[in-house]
Amino acid sequence: MPCGMKSSKALSYVFLAAAIGWCGFSIAELVYVKLPVSAPDTEQMAVVAVATAAEAREAFAASRPARAPETVQAAEVSKREPLPDPVAAGPVEAEGTPATQPSPIAPAATEPVTAANDKISVEFEEADLLAAVQQETIEATFRGNGRERMAAKLRNNSPTPLRVTVATGQVLEGGRNRVVVTRSATAELMPARSVDLNLTTAALHSSNMVGDAPYKLSYHTAERVDGFLHWAGEHGGLSAPAMQTIVLALTENLPLKALAKFASPGPGEQNTDAFRVETPDLLAALTALRDCGAKMETFAIALDPQLRIEAMIEPLSREAAKRYYGISEKLEWEYWRHELLEGNPSTRHYALFGIARFYPDVALEMLPKWARETQTHPVYRLAAVQALADTQRPEALPILRGLANELGVTSELGKAAMQSADYLDRRLTELANRPQIVAFRDKSRLSGL
């Protein structure tokens, strides 16, 4: 075969390799350039180059990322297997565009990915603390102060996540002390885990020793307080001292002098100082008992006349007292006048302090007369002297010092006048840079004394 024909035939094989792919084209061209034109094995080497180019193209295609379907001309469709219809055909290539130019790569489809920090839903099994401790699935230790505080440490000994509830009304015992849970609490525990839980409690007896001590769950119930505790759980708003007052009123019906801070126990009476509360807490307790439907005439604390006048004298509880006892703004002066002239003999002199605090103009005019009147009972005269200091008016200072001289500095009333003057002087110094909190009345609208 002539050399020219051999070269022409080898060249046609090389062009066939170029049509297979751009990688094959490069390899075939490299092989052809290195082959001598006159070599007798030109045909065989060209075939080997074509096969090598095909293998290189397959390896390259396997290493590339997935590509979007290409738009091709009908004449270039592979004869070996039909191509799938394109999803979105691109623009037709312009004439003269090299066949070896790679097609644009479409973005790979992505699936929704769950964030690594998303919380895994855990199903907790509900459990009552007393039952769980009895079944030994929960290990519990308690320490409390015998009154309003109880700290619980719980451990889950079961293989199941538990949501443990301490029910309202649950009783705990520590020696002779007994307390009741006044507000339910819940804790979630994973298996083999521990958690600290703070409980709100109240003493069931005024004989409880107040101090840190261990406690344990009790199977006893507090029937006298259960009904109110469930009512309070639905309404809320009670302070711990007010709740404690209610519990002791329901269990022991203690008198006012055992619960009020302004009172003191009599000789031989039980010391209940650990359970004394402020006057606003006493009023809050009575209000809650009345609102829940309790029979107020059965409670000793509600029947004591001293509470009403003490609550009306105390600025922090005065508004609550007016609401509880139904004393309107217009009738307040009549209330003080009635208490002073016709009130309970044991508390009538308290009205002088109320008049001094809330009607100081009236007090500055009236109280010196009561202090000087020899026919007046000594209790009222002494109260009138001391009440002058409660006016918190600078004008009361010279009045008190004058009374001390008039009544005699060595007499009981004279000493009281000097002590009241010293107290008022210190008080005025403290209040010099502070605004007045209590709104006083004008005496021009008052009458009857």
C-alpha positions as CSV (number, residue, x, y, z in Angstrom):
1,M,0.0,0.0,0.0
2,P,1.4,3.4,-0.9
3,C,2.8,5.5,1.9
4,G,0.4,8.3,1.2
5,M,-2.7,6.0,1.5
6,K,-1.4,4.7,4.8
7,S,-1.0,8.2,6.1
8,S,-4.5,9.1,4.9
9,K,-6.0,6.1,6.6
10,A,-4.2,6.7,9.9
11,L,-5.3,10.3,9.8
12,S,-9.0,9.2,9.5
13,Y,-8.6,7.0,12.6
14,V,-7.2,9.9,14.5
15,F,-10.2,12.1,13.6
16,L,-12.5,9.3,14.7
17,A,-10.9,9.4,18.1
18,A,-11.4,13.2,18.3
19,A,-15.1,12.8,17.8
20,I,-15.4,10.5,20.9
21,G,-14.4,13.3,23.3
22,W,-12.2,16.2,24.0
23,C,-10.0,14.1,26.3
24,G,-9.7,11.4,23.7
25,F,-8.8,14.0,21.1
26,S,-5.8,15.2,23.1
27,I,-4.5,11.6,23.6
28,A,-5.1,10.6,20.0
29,E,-3.4,13.7,18.8
30,L,-0.4,13.0,21.0
31,V,-0.2,9.4,19.7
32,Y,-0.5,10.5,16.1
33,V,2.2,13.2,16.4
34,K,4.7,10.6,17.7
35,L,3.9,7.9,15.1
36,P,6.0,7.9,12.0
37,V,3.9,8.3,8.9
38,S,5.7,5.5,7.1
39,A,5.4,3.0,9.9
40,P,3.8,-0.3,8.9
41,D,1.9,-0.6,12.3
42,T,0.2,2.8,12.0
43,E,-3.3,1.3,11.8
44,Q,-2.8,-0.9,14.8
45,M,-1.3,1.9,17.0
46,A,-4.1,4.2,16.1
47,V,-6.7,1.7,17.3
48,V,-4.8,1.3,20.6
49,A,-4.9,5.1,21.0
50,V,-8.6,5.2,20.4
51,A,-9.2,2.6,23.1
52,T,-6.9,4.4,25.5
53,A,-8.7,7.6,24.9
54,A,-12.1,6.0,25.7
55,E,-10.8,4.5,29.0
56,A,-9.4,7.9,30.0
57,R,-12.7,9.6,29.2
58,E,-14.7,7.1,31.4
59,A,-12.3,7.5,34.3
60,F,-12.5,11.3,34.0
61,A,-16.3,11.2,33.9
62,A,-16.5,9.0,37.0
63,S,-14.4,11.5,38.9
64,R,-16.4,14.6,38.0
65,P,-19.6,15.8,40.0
66,A,-23.1,15.1,38.6
67,R,-23.9,17.4,35.7
68,A,-27.2,18.7,34.3
69,P,-28.5,17.2,31.1
70,E,-27.0,18.8,28.0
71,T,-28.8,20.1,25.0
72,V,-27.2,18.5,21.9
73,Q,-28.0,18.4,18.3
74,A,-29.9,15.4,16.9
75,A,-26.9,14.4,14.8
76,E,-24.6,14.1,17.9
77,V,-26.9,11.8,19.8
78,S,-25.1,8.6,20.9
79,K,-26.0,5.5,18.9
80,R,-25.2,3.2,21.8
81,E,-28.1,4.3,24.1
82,P,-30.7,7.1,24.0
83,L,-30.2,10.1,26.3
84,P,-33.0,11.2,28.7
85,D,-35.0,14.3,27.8
86,P,-33.5,17.4,29.2
87,V,-35.1,19.0,32.3
88,A,-34.5,22.5,31.2
89,A,-32.8,23.0,27.8
90,G,-30.4,25.8,27.7
91,P,-29.8,28.2,24.7
92,V,-28.5,26.7,21.5
93,E,-24.8,27.0,21.1
94,A,-23.7,29.6,18.7
95,E,-22.0,28.5,15.5
96,G,-18.3,28.3,15.9
97,T,-18.4,27.4,19.5
98,P,-15.8,24.7,20.2
99,A,-17.2,21.3,20.7
100,T,-14.8,20.7,23.5
101,Q,-16.2,23.6,25.7
102,P,-17.7,22.0,29.0
103,S,-21.4,22.5,29.7
104,P,-22.4,24.5,32.7
105,I,-22.9,22.4,35.9
106,A,-26.3,22.6,37.5
107,P,-26.5,22.9,41.3
108,A,-27.0,19.5,43.0
109,A,-30.4,18.9,44.6
110,T,-30.2,19.1,48.4
111,E,-32.4,17.5,51.0
112,P,-33.6,19.1,54.2
113,V,-30.9,18.8,56.9
114,T,-31.9,18.6,60.6
115,A,-29.8,21.0,62.7
116,A,-27.4,19.1,65.1
117,N,-28.5,21.2,68.1
118,D,-32.2,20.5,67.6
119,K,-33.6,19.1,70.9
120,I,-34.5,15.4,70.8
121,S,-38.1,14.9,72.1
122,V,-38.1,12.9,75.3
123,E,-41.3,11.3,76.7
124,F,-41.4,11.5,80.5
125,E,-43.6,9.1,82.5
126,E,-45.7,10.9,85.1
127,A,-45.1,9.8,88.7
128,D,-46.2,11.0,92.1
129,L,-43.3,11.4,94.5
130,L,-44.8,9.4,97.4
131,A,-45.7,6.5,95.1
132,A,-42.3,6.6,93.3
133,V,-40.4,6.5,96.6
134,Q,-42.5,3.6,97.8
135,Q,-41.7,1.7,94.6
136,E,-38.0,2.7,95.0
137,T,-37.9,4.2,91.5
138,I,-37.0,7.5,93.1
139,E,-34.6,8.0,95.9
140,A,-35.4,11.2,97.9
141,T,-33.8,13.1,100.8
142,F,-35.2,16.2,102.4
143,R,-34.0,19.0,104.6
144,G,-36.2,21.8,105.9
145,N,-36.4,24.5,108.5
146,G,-39.7,23.3,110.0
147,R,-41.7,26.2,108.6
148,E,-41.7,27.6,105.0
149,R,-38.6,26.0,103.4
150,M,-37.9,22.5,102.3
151,A,-35.1,21.3,100.0
152,A,-35.4,17.9,98.2
153,K,-32.8,16.0,96.4
154,L,-34.2,13.4,94.0
155,R,-32.5,10.6,92.0
156,N,-34.1,8.5,89.3
157,N,-33.2,4.8,89.8
158,S,-35.3,3.5,87.0
159,P,-34.4,3.1,83.3
160,T,-37.4,5.4,82.3
161,P,-37.4,9.3,82.2
162,L,-39.7,10.4,84.9
163,R,-41.7,13.6,85.6
164,V,-42.1,13.6,89.3
165,T,-44.8,15.7,91.1
166,V,-44.9,16.7,94.7
167,A,-48.6,17.2,95.4
168,T,-50.1,20.1,97.3
169,G,-51.0,18.8,100.8
170,Q,-48.1,16.3,101.0
171,V,-47.1,16.0,104.6
172,L,-43.4,15.6,105.7
173,E,-42.2,14.7,109.2
174,G,-39.0,15.3,111.0
175,G,-39.0,14.1,114.6
176,R,-42.0,15.8,116.2
177,N,-42.2,18.5,113.5
178,R,-44.8,18.2,110.8
179,V,-45.0,20.4,107.7
180,V,-47.3,20.4,104.7
181,V,-46.5,21.3,101.1
182,T,-48.5,24.4,100.2
183,R,-47.6,24.6,96.5
184,S,-47.1,21.6,94.1
185,A,-43.8,21.3,92.4
186,T,-42.5,19.2,89.5
187,A,-39.1,17.9,88.4
188,E,-38.0,16.0,85.3
189,L,-35.4,13.3,85.8
190,M,-33.5,11.2,83.2
191,P,-32.4,7.7,84.2
192,A,-29.5,7.7,86.8
193,R,-29.7,11.4,87.2
194,S,-30.3,13.6,90.2
195,V,-32.0,17.0,90.6
196,D,-32.5,19.5,93.4
197,L,-36.1,20.7,94.1
198,N,-37.2,23.5,96.4
199,L,-40.6,23.1,98.1
200,T,-42.8,25.7,99.8
201,T,-44.2,24.4,103.1
202,A,-46.0,25.5,106.3
203,A,-45.8,24.2,109.8
204,L,-48.9,22.2,110.9
205,H,-48.2,23.0,114.6
206,S,-47.0,26.0,116.4
207,S,-44.8,23.7,118.5
208,N,-42.5,23.0,115.5
209,M,-38.9,23.6,116.3
210,V,-37.6,26.0,113.6
211,G,-34.2,25.0,112.4
212,D,-32.5,23.0,109.7
213,A,-33.2,19.3,110.1
214,P,-33.8,16.1,107.9
215,Y,-37.4,15.2,106.9
216,K,-39.1,12.3,105.3
217,L,-42.4,11.8,103.4
218,S,-45.4,10.9,105.5
219,Y,-48.5,8.9,104.7
220,H,-50.6,11.1,106.9
221,T,-52.8,13.8,105.5
222,A,-53.7,17.3,106.6
223,E,-57.5,17.2,106.1
224,R,-58.1,20.5,107.9
225,V,-56.0,22.5,105.4
226,D,-56.4,20.4,102.2
227,G,-59.5,22.3,101.0
228,F,-57.9,25.7,101.4
229,L,-54.6,24.7,99.9
230,H,-56.3,23.6,96.7
231,W,-58.3,26.8,96.6
232,A,-55.1,28.8,97.1
233,G,-53.4,26.8,94.3
234,E,-56.0,28.1,91.9
235,H,-55.9,31.7,93.1
236,G,-52.4,32.3,94.3
237,G,-51.0,35.6,95.5
238,L,-50.4,34.6,99.2
239,S,-47.0,35.3,100.9
240,A,-45.4,32.5,102.9
241,P,-46.2,34.3,106.3
242,A,-49.8,34.8,105.3
243,M,-50.1,31.1,104.3
244,Q,-48.5,30.1,107.6
245,T,-51.0,32.2,109.5
246,I,-53.9,30.5,107.7
247,V,-52.6,27.0,108.3
248,L,-52.2,27.6,112.1
249,A,-55.6,29.2,112.2
250,L,-57.1,26.2,110.6
251,T,-55.2,23.6,112.6
252,E,-55.0,25.3,116.1
253,N,-57.2,28.4,115.8
254,L,-54.5,30.5,117.6
255,P,-55.5,33.9,119.0
256,L,-54.2,37.2,117.7
257,K,-51.6,37.6,120.5
258,A,-49.9,34.3,119.3
259,L,-49.6,35.4,115.7
260,A,-49.2,39.2,115.6
261,K,-45.8,40.9,115.9
262,F,-47.4,43.9,117.7
263,A,-48.6,41.6,120.5
264,S,-46.7,39.6,123.1
265,P,-47.5,36.4,124.9
266,G,-48.8,36.4,128.4
267,P,-47.2,34.8,131.5
268,G,-47.1,31.0,131.1
269,E,-48.2,31.0,127.5
270,Q,-46.4,29.2,124.7
271,N,-43.7,31.1,122.9
272,T,-44.8,31.5,119.3
273,D,-42.3,34.1,118.2
274,A,-41.2,32.0,115.2
275,F,-44.7,32.3,113.8
276,R,-45.5,36.0,114.4
277,V,-46.1,38.0,111.3
278,E,-46.6,41.6,110.3
279,T,-50.1,43.2,110.3
280,P,-50.4,43.2,106.4
281,D,-49.9,39.5,106.4
282,L,-52.6,39.0,109.0
283,L,-55.0,41.0,106.9
284,A,-54.0,39.0,103.8
285,A,-54.7,35.8,105.7
286,L,-58.2,36.9,106.8
287,T,-59.0,38.2,103.3
288,A,-58.1,34.8,101.8
289,L,-60.1,32.8,104.3
290,R,-63.2,35.0,103.7
291,D,-62.8,34.8,99.9
292,C,-62.6,31.0,100.0
293,G,-65.9,30.8,101.9
294,A,-64.7,30.0,105.4
295,K,-66.9,30.9,108.4
296,M,-65.0,33.9,109.8
297,E,-66.9,33.9,113.1
298,T,-65.1,30.6,114.0
299,F,-61.6,32.2,113.9
300,A,-60.3,33.8,117.1
301,I,-58.0,36.0,115.1
302,A,-60.9,37.5,113.2
303,L,-62.9,38.3,116.3
304,D,-60.2,40.3,118.1
305,P,-61.0,44.0,118.0
306,Q,-57.4,45.0,118.3
307,L,-56.5,43.8,114.8
308,R,-58.8,46.2,113.1
309,I,-57.5,49.3,114.9
310,E,-53.9,48.1,114.6
311,A,-54.4,47.6,110.9
312,M,-55.9,51.0,110.5
313,I,-53.1,52.7,112.4
314,E,-50.3,50.9,110.3
315,P,-49.8,52.8,107.1
316,L,-48.7,49.7,105.2
317,S,-51.9,47.8,106.0
318,R,-54.4,50.7,106.3
319,E,-55.8,50.5,102.7
320,A,-56.2,46.7,103.0
321,A,-57.9,47.2,106.3
322,K,-60.3,49.7,104.9
323,R,-61.2,47.2,102.1
324,Y,-61.6,44.3,104.5
325,Y,-63.6,46.1,107.1
326,G,-65.6,48.2,104.6
327,I,-64.5,51.6,105.8
328,S,-64.8,54.1,102.9
329,E,-62.8,57.3,102.5
330,K,-65.7,59.5,103.6
331,L,-66.4,57.4,106.7
332,E,-62.9,57.1,108.0
333,W,-63.1,60.1,110.3
334,E,-66.3,58.8,111.7
335,Y,-64.6,55.5,112.3
336,W,-61.8,57.1,114.4
337,R,-64.2,59.2,116.3
338,H,-66.4,56.2,117.1
339,E,-63.4,54.2,118.2
340,L,-62.2,56.9,120.5
341,L,-65.6,57.7,122.1
342,E,-67.5,54.4,121.9
343,G,-65.0,51.8,121.0
344,N,-63.8,48.8,122.9
345,P,-62.4,50.0,126.3
346,S,-59.2,48.0,125.7
347,T,-58.4,49.7,122.4
348,R,-60.0,53.1,122.6
349,H,-56.7,54.8,123.3
350,Y,-55.3,53.4,120.1
351,A,-57.6,55.8,118.2
352,L,-55.4,58.7,119.5
353,F,-52.5,57.3,117.5
354,G,-54.6,56.9,114.4
355,I,-55.8,60.5,114.6
356,A,-52.2,61.7,115.2
357,R,-50.9,59.9,112.1
358,F,-53.6,60.7,109.6
359,Y,-55.1,63.9,111.0
360,P,-52.1,65.7,112.5
361,D,-53.7,69.2,112.5
362,V,-56.6,67.9,114.6
363,A,-54.1,66.1,116.9
364,L,-52.0,69.2,117.5
365,E,-55.0,70.9,118.8
366,M,-56.8,68.1,120.6
367,L,-54.0,66.0,122.2
368,P,-52.5,68.6,124.5
369,K,-55.9,69.1,126.1
370,W,-56.3,65.4,126.7
371,A,-52.8,65.3,128.3
372,R,-53.6,68.2,130.6
373,E,-57.0,67.1,131.7
374,T,-56.7,65.6,135.1
375,Q,-60.1,64.0,135.0
376,T,-59.1,61.9,132.0
377,H,-57.9,58.3,132.7
378,P,-54.1,58.1,133.0
379,V,-54.0,55.6,130.1
380,Y,-55.6,58.2,127.7
381,R,-53.4,61.0,129.0
382,L,-50.2,58.9,128.4
383,A,-51.4,57.9,125.0
384,A,-52.1,61.6,124.1
385,V,-48.5,62.5,125.0
386,Q,-47.0,59.7,123.1
387,A,-49.3,60.2,120.1
388,L,-48.1,63.8,119.6
389,A,-44.8,62.4,118.4
390,D,-46.6,60.4,115.7
391,T,-47.8,63.6,114.1
392,Q,-44.2,64.0,112.7
393,R,-44.7,67.7,112.7
394,P,-42.0,70.2,114.0
395,E,-44.8,72.1,115.8
396,A,-45.2,69.2,118.2
397,L,-41.6,69.6,119.6
398,P,-42.3,72.8,121.6
399,I,-45.7,71.4,122.7
400,L,-44.0,68.2,124.1
401,R,-41.3,70.1,125.9
402,G,-43.8,72.5,127.3
403,L,-45.9,69.6,128.6
404,A,-42.8,68.1,130.2
405,N,-42.3,71.3,132.2
406,E,-46.0,71.6,133.1
407,L,-46.5,68.0,134.1
408,G,-43.1,67.8,135.9
409,V,-40.0,66.2,134.4
410,T,-39.9,63.7,137.3
411,S,-43.5,62.5,136.8
412,E,-44.5,59.6,134.6
413,L,-46.2,61.9,132.1
414,G,-43.4,64.4,132.2
415,K,-40.8,61.7,131.4
416,A,-43.0,60.4,128.6
417,A,-43.2,63.9,127.2
418,M,-39.4,64.3,127.2
419,Q,-38.9,60.9,125.6
420,S,-41.5,61.6,122.9
421,A,-39.8,64.9,122.2
422,D,-36.4,63.2,121.8
423,Y,-37.9,60.6,119.5
424,L,-39.6,63.2,117.4
425,D,-36.5,65.2,117.1
426,R,-34.5,62.2,115.8
427,R,-37.3,61.3,113.5
428,L,-37.6,64.7,111.9
429,T,-33.8,64.6,111.3
430,E,-34.2,61.3,109.5
431,L,-37.1,62.6,107.4
432,A,-35.6,65.9,106.5
433,N,-34.6,64.9,103.0
434,R,-37.3,62.4,102.4
435,P,-40.8,63.1,100.9
436,Q,-43.9,62.5,103.0
437,I,-45.5,59.1,102.2
438,V,-48.8,59.5,104.1
439,A,-51.4,61.9,102.9
440,F,-52.8,63.8,105.8
441,R,-56.4,65.3,106.2
442,D,-57.3,68.9,106.7
443,K,-59.0,69.5,110.1
444,S,-61.4,72.1,108.5
445,R,-63.6,69.2,107.3
446,L,-63.7,67.4,110.6
447,S,-66.0,67.8,113.6
448,G,-67.2,66.0,116.6
449,L,-64.3,66.1,119.0
